[in-house]
Amino acid sequence: MSTVQELTDIVGHNHIITSAAKSLRYRKGYRSGRGDALAVVLPGSLMELWQVLKVLHAHNIIIIMQASNTSLTEGSIPAPGYDRECVVVNGSRIKGVQLINKGQEALAFPGTTLFKLENALKAINREPHSVIGSSNLGASVIGGINNNSGGALIQRGPAYTELSLFAQIDANDELHLVNHLGIDLGNTPEEMINNLENRNFDIDHVKKDDKRVGHNRDYEARVRNIGSHTPTRYNADPNELYEVSGSSGKLAAFAVRLDTFPKEGASQVFYIGTNEPAVLEKLRRHILSEFKNLPVSGEYMHKEAYDLAKKYGKDSLLVIDTIGTNMLPYLFSLKSTAERILGHIPTFKPYFPDRMLQHVGQIFPNQLPKRVEEYNEKYEHYLQLKMVGEGIDEARQYLKEFFKTESGDYLECTPSEADRAATHRYVTAGVAIRYQEVFQNKKLDILPLDIALPRNEFDWFEHLPKEIEDKIEHKLYYGHFLDHVMHQDYILKPGVDPHELKLEMLKLLDKRGAIYPAEHNVGHLYHAASTLVSHYKRNDPTNSFNPGIGLTTMEKYWGNY
């Protein structure tokens, strides 16, 4: 019996894709990259996932674990150059959330999205550890753990857990299901899976694990240490590599156990504008070192990013504002299907759905709040500072005094203004791609970088030499300002080689002591640091899961036969 037939017997004809055209959305990266695969398999349960892995392991097939495929560095898709056949195992159908210990903790599965977890916890007035912009794109909880994704929450830091259930192929090339959830689920893989899926344990009295933690517990002290010459966070930090955490798909995660947090009370967003980057840095240093109450978040945008997002992100803002994020995964699937069908019709240029949405969006009036727009006319740099509880008055009093002597101003956003400004900031991540699609005749390339600057860096805003500046058409600067994690997307002028320019840019970042990528994982675009490679090898000694990640070897056993 063929491998495809064995997989079909497990998941059914409707949940395996062998057509290259139909599987493209699973084999193509969000921003770049694509690879071939024997099939794309979508198991509908943890038991089906286990059976699929057993078949693939028996046939010596490369396994690419995938959830929502929102990686920006090609980290969850196949890559060219494998020495064996490859199958993509997409876990998006394995949904659900289990709230345990009266919601103080949560169990998330391969298809659990950040949005779903947030909604499940809202009902009991709690929050997850991480809230990030990717929740607007349907990103998965396990994907965030795999990548140590950072998010926007200053008090909690990157997604992290030491409590998980995962499949691993050991050094003897044997497949195991490893239970480190801290829950007694039985001994065999089948027992573990059945007991977990059927909740055959006391969900409100799960014993706390004394050895393993469910979130990053020292982040507040780290972010307050503004004198350090190292970055606050980056997703290859050796201190945050533990089994599934930071594994980059080198293990097959079945479930992760995470701590949850009481939902904060009333919040207030202060929208700050200035023309002087040094003003924001002074503000950052005082807030982190002197404020009794740390902010919830501090999101930065530069004027050029603001203006481009206003034009090329308007339809995304409209969709999110109108229907929320719950329908976004379905809409992305619909768009991919339309692109596949229209791609066979010569009349339609590539990316027709996106270009159509761009034109439709321009019919609608400006969606941004009037007062925020007025700041856009006066200032070049904007910070959305979100405070809760006693921190609201603390920030209000300080900002009032601060701007008596410093250049700039602030306003207190209404809830509607705060929501619109936050969504506008998050849709910026897709603007460079949209711009490239709209102006595809110009054959523009884009260069996205996400960087972690040292905590003591004062001159944080980038100043490029003229020889590099002349190669760039637009620069989009935005990011998580208080922990100095910045996203820098460059739309290049026609004919500029993005790979050559990237090498030039990285040399400049090296001189500044920056670490990159900060939160998008190394994927297939960056070399993994030696500590990260060691983590990969511990997790996957046969190099069977996602080989080549971090530009490592694709050979089985890492080339050590």
VENBEL-V987230 format. One record per residue. N is the residue number from 1. RES is the residue in one small letter. PSI is psi in degrees with one decimal (999 if undefined). Layout:
n: (N:N)
res: (RES:RES)
psi: (PSI:PSI)
This chain:
n: (1:2:3:4:5:6:7:8:9:10:11:12:13:14:15:16:17:18:19:20:21:22:23:24:25:26:27:28:29:30:31:32:33:34:35:36:37:38:39:40:41:42:43:44:45:46:47:48:49:50:51:52:53:54:55:56:57:58:59:60:61:62:63:64:65:66:67:68:69:70:71:72:73:74:75:76:77:78:79:80:81:82:83:84:85:86:87:88:89:90:91:92:93:94:95:96:97:98:99:100:101:102:103:104:105:106:107:108:109:110:111:112:113:114:115:116:117:118:119:120:121:122:123:124:125:126:127:128:129:130:131:132:133:134:135:136:137:138:139:140:141:142:143:144:145:146:147:148:149:150:151:152:153:154:155:156:157:158:159:160:161:162:163:164:165:166:167:168:169:170:171:172:173:174:175:176:177:178:179:180:181:182:183:184:185:186:187:188:189:190:191:192:193:194:195:196:197:198:199:200:201:202:203:204:205:206:207:208:209:210:211:212:213:214:215:216:217:218:219:220:221:222:223:224:225:226:227:228:229:230:231:232:233:234:235:236:237:238:239:240:241:242:243:244:245:246:247:248:249:250:251:252:253:254:255:256:257:258:259:260:261:262:263:264:265:266:267:268:269:270:271:272:273:274:275:276:277:278:279:280:281:282:283:284:285:286:287:288:289:290:291:292:293:294:295:296:297:298:299:300:301:302:303:304:305:306:307:308:309:310:311:312:313:314:315:316:317:318:319:320:321:322:323:324:325:326:327:328:329:330:331:332:333:334:335:336:337:338:339:340:341:342:343:344:345:346:347:348:349:350:351:352:353:354:355:356:357:358:359:360:361:362:363:364:365:366:367:368:369:370:371:372:373:374:375:376:377:378:379:380:381:382:383:384:385:386:387:388:389:390:391:392:393:394:395:396:397:398:399:400:401:402:403:404:405:406:407:408:409:410:411:412:413:414:415:416:417:418:419:420:421:422:423:424:425:426:427:428:429:430:431:432:433:434:435:436:437:438:439:440:441:442:443:444:445:446:447:448:449:450:451:452:453:454:455:456:457:458:459:460:461:462:463:464:465:466:467:468:469:470:471:472:473:474:475:476:477:478:479:480:481:482:483:484:485:486:487:488:489:490:491:492:493:494:495:496:497:498:499:500:501:502:503:504:505:506:507:508:509:510:511:512:513:514:515:516:517:518:519:520:521:522:523:524:525:526:527:528:529:530:531:532:533:534:535:536:537:538:539:540:541:542:543:544:545:546:547:548:549:550:551:552:553:554:555:556:557:558:559:560:561)
res: (m:s:t:v:q:e:l:t:d:i:v:g:h:n:h:i:i:t:s:a:a:k:s:l:r:y:r:k:g:y:r:s:g:r:g:d:a:l:a:v:v:l:p:g:s:l:m:e:l:w:q:v:l:k:v:l:h:a:h:n:i:i:i:i:m:q:a:s:n:t:s:l:t:e:g:s:i:p:a:p:g:y:d:r:e:c:v:v:v:n:g:s:r:i:k:g:v:q:l:i:n:k:g:q:e:a:l:a:f:p:g:t:t:l:f:k:l:e:n:a:l:k:a:i:n:r:e:p:h:s:v:i:g:s:s:n:l:g:a:s:v:i:g:g:i:n:n:n:s:g:g:a:l:i:q:r:g:p:a:y:t:e:l:s:l:f:a:q:i:d:a:n:d:e:l:h:l:v:n:h:l:g:i:d:l:g:n:t:p:e:e:m:i:n:n:l:e:n:r:n:f:d:i:d:h:v:k:k:d:d:k:r:v:g:h:n:r:d:y:e:a:r:v:r:n:i:g:s:h:t:p:t:r:y:n:a:d:p:n:e:l:y:e:v:s:g:s:s:g:k:l:a:a:f:a:v:r:l:d:t:f:p:k:e:g:a:s:q:v:f:y:i:g:t:n:e:p:a:v:l:e:k:l:r:r:h:i:l:s:e:f:k:n:l:p:v:s:g:e:y:m:h:k:e:a:y:d:l:a:k:k:y:g:k:d:s:l:l:v:i:d:t:i:g:t:n:m:l:p:y:l:f:s:l:k:s:t:a:e:r:i:l:g:h:i:p:t:f:k:p:y:f:p:d:r:m:l:q:h:v:g:q:i:f:p:n:q:l:p:k:r:v:e:e:y:n:e:k:y:e:h:y:l:q:l:k:m:v:g:e:g:i:d:e:a:r:q:y:l:k:e:f:f:k:t:e:s:g:d:y:l:e:c:t:p:s:e:a:d:r:a:a:t:h:r:y:v:t:a:g:v:a:i:r:y:q:e:v:f:q:n:k:k:l:d:i:l:p:l:d:i:a:l:p:r:n:e:f:d:w:f:e:h:l:p:k:e:i:e:d:k:i:e:h:k:l:y:y:g:h:f:l:d:h:v:m:h:q:d:y:i:l:k:p:g:v:d:p:h:e:l:k:l:e:m:l:k:l:l:d:k:r:g:a:i:y:p:a:e:h:n:v:g:h:l:y:h:a:a:s:t:l:v:s:h:y:k:r:n:d:p:t:n:s:f:n:p:g:i:g:l:t:t:m:e:k:y:w:g:n:y)
psi: (137.8:160.2:-44.3:-41.0:-40.0:-41.7:-38.7:-38.8:-28.0:-49.1:-14.5:157.2:-31.3:-7.2:25.8:135.3:121.7:-13.9:127.9:-38.3:-44.7:-26.9:-2.5:-39.3:-22.7:-17.2:-2.3:134.1:161.9:-38.8:-36.0:168.6:148.8:155.4:173.1:156.7:144.1:-37.7:162.5:125.5:136.0:82.8:150.8:-0.5:165.5:-34.2:-42.3:-39.8:-44.6:-43.2:-39.0:-45.6:-37.8:-41.3:-47.1:-40.4:-40.9:-30.0:10.0:46.4:137.3:138.3:120.7:104.7:133.9:145.4:-96.1:-5.5:47.9:9.3:139.3:1.5:27.5:23.4:-11.3:29.9:161.8:158.9:154.0:149.6:7.4:151.3:1.4:168.3:159.3:143.7:135.0:126.2:103.7:121.6:14.5:-19.1:-14.5:79.6:-165.4:158.7:136.4:118.0:124.4:162.3:49.7:35.6:2.2:-20.5:163.9:146.1:123.1:146.9:175.8:-33.7:8.3:120.0:159.3:-38.5:-44.8:-40.7:-44.6:-44.7:-40.0:-37.0:-25.8:-36.8:-24.3:18.1:40.8:170.4:155.2:172.1:-41.5:137.1:116.3:164.8:-29.4:-14.8:-25.9:-16.9:3.8:23.8:150.5:155.7:-47.3:-35.1:-40.5:-40.1:-42.7:-34.2:4.1:43.9:142.0:-52.5:-176.7:-6.9:112.7:-32.9:-12.5:-24.5:-161.4:157.6:132.6:140.5:153.1:8.6:111.1:163.4:121.6:154.3:138.8:141.5:118.3:-176.8:-20.5:10.9:40.7:137.3:130.9:153.1:117.8:123.1:101.5:30.9:-15.2:20.1:130.9:108.0:5.6:-170.5:-41.2:157.1:-41.6:-41.3:-47.7:-47.9:-46.7:-44.8:-34.9:-49.4:-34.2:4.9:46.8:54.2:162.2:100.2:-21.3:2.5:49.5:127.0:135.6:141.5:121.0:-18.3:-28.3:146.3:160.6:8.6:167.3:118.3:2.9:20.1:-36.7:-44.3:-37.0:-44.9:-26.3:-13.4:74.7:-8.1:-4.8:144.2:4.7:158.4:156.9:-46.1:151.0:150.9:3.2:17.9:121.9:-26.2:-9.6:24.4:109.0:107.0:-114.8:-34.3:118.8:17.5:-16.1:36.1:14.0:-2.1:156.3:101.9:124.4:-36.4:150.1:146.5:125.2:146.9:150.6:173.0:147.6:137.0:132.4:160.2:-141.0:142.6:162.5:128.9:124.7:120.6:116.8:135.4:143.1:161.2:1.8:111.5:-33.2:-28.2:-44.1:-35.8:-40.0:-43.5:-45.7:-48.3:-38.7:-44.7:-47.0:-31.4:-25.5:-28.6:134.9:-37.4:114.2:147.0:162.8:-44.1:163.3:92.8:130.4:145.8:144.2:157.1:-42.5:-38.3:-42.2:-48.7:-42.3:-38.9:-33.3:-34.7:-43.2:2.9:6.8:-42.8:-35.4:-42.5:-42.5:-44.8:-48.0:-41.4:-29.9:-48.0:-0.9:-169.7:-7.0:-33.8:-4.3:-44.8:-39.9:-42.1:-37.5:-40.2:-42.9:-41.6:-41.5:-40.1:-43.7:-41.3:-39.2:-43.0:-47.4:-21.3:-18.4:-2.1:114.5:-27.0:-32.4:127.4:162.4:152.9:35.0:-44.7:-42.7:-41.1:-35.0:-44.0:-36.1:-45.5:-41.1:-40.1:-31.4:-13.8:-32.2:151.5:167.1:131.7:-3.5:144.7:145.2:-44.5:-35.1:-39.6:-36.2:-35.8:-34.1:-30.1:-28.9:-28.9:162.1:-21.2:135.6:139.8:126.1:104.1:115.0:124.7:156.8:161.4:-135.3:-19.2:-22.6:-51.6:-35.1:-46.2:-40.3:-46.7:-41.1:-44.9:-37.3:-44.5:-39.3:-45.1:7.4:-26.7:-16.2:154.6:125.1:-170.7:176.1:159.4:154.6:113.4:143.3:163.4:-39.3:-44.1:-41.4:-42.8:-45.6:-43.4:-40.1:-43.7:-40.0:-41.9:-41.9:-35.4:-12.2:-28.4:-24.5:2.5:-43.1:-40.1:-45.0:-43.3:-44.1:-39.3:-41.8:-38.9:41.5:-24.0:-24.6:-8.4:53.8:145.9:157.9:152.3:103.2:131.8:140.7:127.5:149.8:115.2:153.4:150.0:-25.3:8.8:119.4:-43.0:69.4:-27.5:131.4:136.8:112.0:144.6:153.7:-36.0:-26.5:-42.3:-37.8:-13.6:-2.4:131.8:-43.6:145.9:128.8:110.4:125.4:164.6:-171.5:90.4:-40.3:-29.7:17.4:36.2:114.8:141.2:129.5:102.3:128.9:126.5:116.2:156.7:154.8:135.3:-9.0:130.4:114.0:-30.6:-41.7:-42.7:-37.1:-42.7:-39.8:-42.8:-40.5:-31.7:-40.5:-40.3:-36.6:-40.3:-28.0:-2.2:19.5:153.5:138.0:151.6:154.6:-38.4:6.0:8.2:157.9:-30.1:-139.4:21.9:-17.3:151.3:131.0:140.0:159.1:-37.5:-35.0:-41.0:-40.5:-38.9:-43.3:-45.0:-35.7:-42.1:-36.1:71.3:-21.6:-4.6:48.8:-25.8:124.8:51.1:149.7:-8.9:141.1:21.7:34.3:177.3:150.6:-2.3:147.4:148.0:23.8:27.2:3.7:77.9:999)
